[in-house]
Amino acid sequence: MSRCIVILSILVFPIWFLKGPDLLAEGSGIEFGLRYGAGERVPGRFDGDLKQFSSTFNPLIYSDVSLSGGRNTYLYEGFLRFLLDSRSRFGFVVGRNDWQILQLTEVTNDFYYTKLNSEIYSYHVLAMYHFVTPVFKNWEWENGLGMGFTSADWNIRGYSVGELPPDTQYFNQRGRLRGSGLSYRAETAINHRLYDRTFFQFGLGYHHIAIDRFSGNYNGESSSFYIATNGRVGVVDDTRIIDATVSTAQSFRRLDMNSGAWILYFSVFQRFLD
């Protein structure tokens, strides 16, 4: 993704000094468009916490955890923007952000093997401000900042296998969790006029979501992911968290998600002038 930043910079900055009088006169109206993007997440605390996953909080049981996938992300959006003047736009973005399947495997010293596949996707509504600079005839350069709300679904499918034959046991693992929080966006893009009022856009954005907790149903019980004071992360029934605190002599807090991604996106939008 760092290559995308370099390429976009090479495309943008040499034409910054060129003037474009054709687009300076467009002072009021609206823009409506659709966007598709693909990119790569920046590993953060959320990934580090999941690497401390354990199917038990028993300190006598050692577990080895590996995490794979979940790096790629895909963006689908629609946006409506109001032209405040020839250079300023304010509007709203509604979209969905899908993660690549995140795979977690755990092996414990009491002969249990757990494999979980996580499907994570989020919906967001952002309010955004853009500043547009004409650079050459039918070309514009725009930069934007925004923030809003997000709601994320975390669907888990997997299994656990435990104990040695002939006493081997098999357990399905099924979870459907949800969390909500804030979302932030910073982006830069080049717009090119295709027709009279139709534009094609390509750009680079950083999309960040911050969710303080997830809760929902896990194996038929109302549960959440919790982090213990020793750093271990596991799923605990919300009604039994007090019992877990007493039995393990530890305090727990819910797992949060702070995750960002660099996204290369392409848009087509129509401009309607007053």
Secondary structure as UniProt FT lines:
FT   HELIX           2..12
FT   HELIX           13..15
FT   TURN            16..17
FT   HELIX           21..24
FT   STRAND          29..42
FT   HELIX           45..50
FT   TURN            51..52
FT   TURN            59..60
FT   STRAND          63..69
FT   STRAND          72..83
FT   STRAND          88..99
FT   STRAND          102..108
FT   TURN            109..110
FT   STRAND          112..136
FT   TURN            137..138
FT   STRAND          139..162
FT   TURN            165..166
FT   STRAND          169..193
FT   STRAND          198..211
FT   STRAND          215..218
FT   TURN            219..220
FT   STRAND          221..228
FT   TURN            229..230
FT   STRAND          233..237
FT   HELIX           238..240
FT   HELIX           241..248
FT   STRAND          252..254
FT   STRAND          257..273
//
